[in-house]
Amino acid sequence: LEKLHLSANKLTGTIPKQIGDARSLREFMISRLYLEGTIPKSIGRLSSVENIEIYGSSIRGMIPKEIGKCSNLKRLDAFNNKLTGIIPTTLGQIETLQIIHLKKNQLTGRLPEELGKLKYLSWVDASSNILTGSIPSSYGNIRLLKDLRLGGNRLHSPIPSSLCNNPKINGGRTRTFGCDAVLCPLGYYDATGGYASDEVGGCIKCPEGQTTMYLGSMYCIELRVEDILFM
């Protein structure tokens, strides 16, 4: 079995741990189903898999560190689920990886510095999670990186200048907006992605009496004393 395409059906249940026995599988596409449960550790035995698409379900739990053994993986799409825990640092071991799409989950922790070693990585979308810390400076070393979407998290400065000055990032908007094209600064927001867009002429300043707590915010809040204490 080299291809398993079951997306956009009414299938329910969980991802069986026996999936790891499909050693010849290259395309594992089971998105927009009614799946629950977790991603089995056995997924790490899929040494031939190039494309894992498991987005748009209710898959929960952590992304297993064993996924780093998928040595031929090019694309990981697991957005719009209920994933928790950290983004595994072992993804940085997959030299072939090009796309990481994890938006709209409940992922926590920091962005893995190890991703900066991936020379073919062109797309990273981890927006709308609960990630903390700052963007690792190593991301500025990814020569092919074009899309970096991290808005809607709990990130703070600094943003690596190598990203702000990269004319390829996020549709080339860095040429016009600099660091704002990576993440909107404090006191500004963008409702669609948390970074400056051409449609509204950059990040939007919060109304008087409101602000933001993190870089890349998608909305403004009325900041209370309690909020400042927990920043």
N, C-alpha and C positions, 0 to 999 in steps of 0.2 A: 504494500500500500504506500503510494507516494503522495497522494492528494486526498484530503478529507475536507470537503466543502459542505457544511450543513447550515450555513447562515440563513437568517430570516425565516425561521420555521417556528413551530409551536412546541418544540422539544423542551422537556423539563428534566429535572434531576441534577446530577453533578458530573464533573469531569472525572471519568474513571481512572484510577491509578494505573490500570493496565495500558493506558495510552503510551506509557514508556516502553512498551514492548514493540511499538511500531517503529523500529529503528531506521527504516527506509523513508519515513514520512518527511516530505519537503514542505508541504503546505498544510497547515492546521488552522482551518477557518471555521469557527463556530460562534459567530457574533450574532447579536440581536435575537437571542433565544430567551428561554425562561430558566436559565441555569442558576443554581445556588451553590453552596459549598465552597470549597477552596481550590486553589491550583495545586495539584499533587506534586510532591517532590520528584516523582518519577519523570516529570517533564524534562528533567536534566539528562535523561538517557536518549533524548531525541537529537542525536549528534548530526543528523542530516537535515534537520528542519531549517528552512530559510525564512518562513513567514508564519508568525503566530498571531492570529486575530481572534481575540476573545472579548471584544468590547460590547457594550450595550446589554449587559445582563445584570445579575445581582450577585456576582462572585465576590466573596468576602475573604478575610484573612490576609496573610502576608504573601508577597511575591517570593517564592522560595529561592534561597541563595543558589540552589542547584541549577537554576536557569543559566548560570554562568558557564555550564558545561555544554550548552548548545552552541558549539563552536562554529557553526555555519549560519547562525541566525543573522538575518539582515533587517527584519522588521518585527517590532513588538508593539501591537495595538491592544491595550487593555483598558482603554478609557471608558468612562460612564459605567463603573461598577461600584462596589463597596469595599475596595481593597484598603487595608490598613497596614500599619508598620512602616518600615523604611524602604526606600528604593535600594535594592541590594547592590553593594559595591562590586559584586561579582560580574555585573553587566560590563564592567570595564575590562573584563578578560576576553570579551567576544570581539575579536579584531574586525570581523565582517559587518558589525552592526551599523546600520544607516539611519534607522528611524526608531525613536522611543516615544510612544504616545500614551500618556498615563493621566490625562486631565480628568477632572471630575470624579475623584475618588476621595479617600480620607487618609492619604499617606502623610506620615509625619517624619520628623528627623531632618537631616541636612541633605542637600544635593551632593551626590557622591563625587568627590574630586577625581576619582578614577576614570570617569567618563571623558576627561580631558585627554586621555591617551588614544581615543578611538579616531583614527585618521580618516575613516569614511563616514563618520557621523554627520548628517546634514540637517536632521530635524529632531528637536527635543521639545515636547509639550508636556509639562507637568503642572499646568495651570489649575486653579480651583482645587487645591488640596490644603494641607495644613503644614506645609514645609517651613522650616525655620532656618536661621543663619543667613549667610550671604552667598552670592554666586561664586564658586571657586575660581580663582585666577587661571587655573588650568584650562577652563573652557575657552579662553582666548587663544589657545594653541590649536584648536580644532579648525584646520584650514578649510574644510568643506562645509562648515556649519552655516546654514542660511536662515533657519527658523528656530528661534529660541523663545518659547512662550511660557512664562513663569508667573503671570499675574494671578491675583486672587489667593496668594499664600501669606506667610508671615515673615517675609524676607526683609532684610535691612541692608544698608550700605556697608562697604563700598561696592559699586558695580565695576568690574575690571575695565580699565580704560581701553584695553585691547578689544573689548566687545563694542564699546561706545564708538570707537574709531573704525570699526570694521564696516566697510560700505556694502557688504552683502547681507548683513543681518536684517531679518524681518522686512524683506522687500526693499532693502536699501534705504529705509526710513532714517537710519542713523546718519545719513548724509545731511538730513534736514534737522533732525531732532536730537542727535547725539545720544546720550544715555537714556533720555526719555523714551527712545524707541525700543529700549530693552525693558525698562520698568518705569512707570510714572513716579516722580519724586513725592516726598511727603507734602501733604496739603493739596495734592492734585489727584485726579482719577481718570479712568477711562472705563466706561461701563461694559465694553465688549471684550477687552483683553487685558486691561491693566497696563498697556503701553501706548505710546503716541501713535495715532493713526491719521492718515491724510484726510479722512472723511470729516473730522471735526477740527482739523488744524492743530493737532497735538493734544497733550493731556489737558484736562479741564480743571481749572482752579476751583477748589471747594467754595461753597457759599459762605458768607460771613457767619461766624459762630460754629462752623464745622471744620473738620480736618480729617486726616487719615492716620492710622497707626503704623502702617507698613508701606514699603515700596510696592508699586504695582497694584494698588487698590482699585477696585471696580466701583466703589461708592464711598461717600463721605459719612462721617458720624459726628454727633455732638460729643466731644471729648469730655469725660468726667474725671474727677480726681482719682477715682478707683481705676479707671482705664490707664492712667499714667503710671500708677503703682504696679500694674501687672504687665507693662510693656517689656 
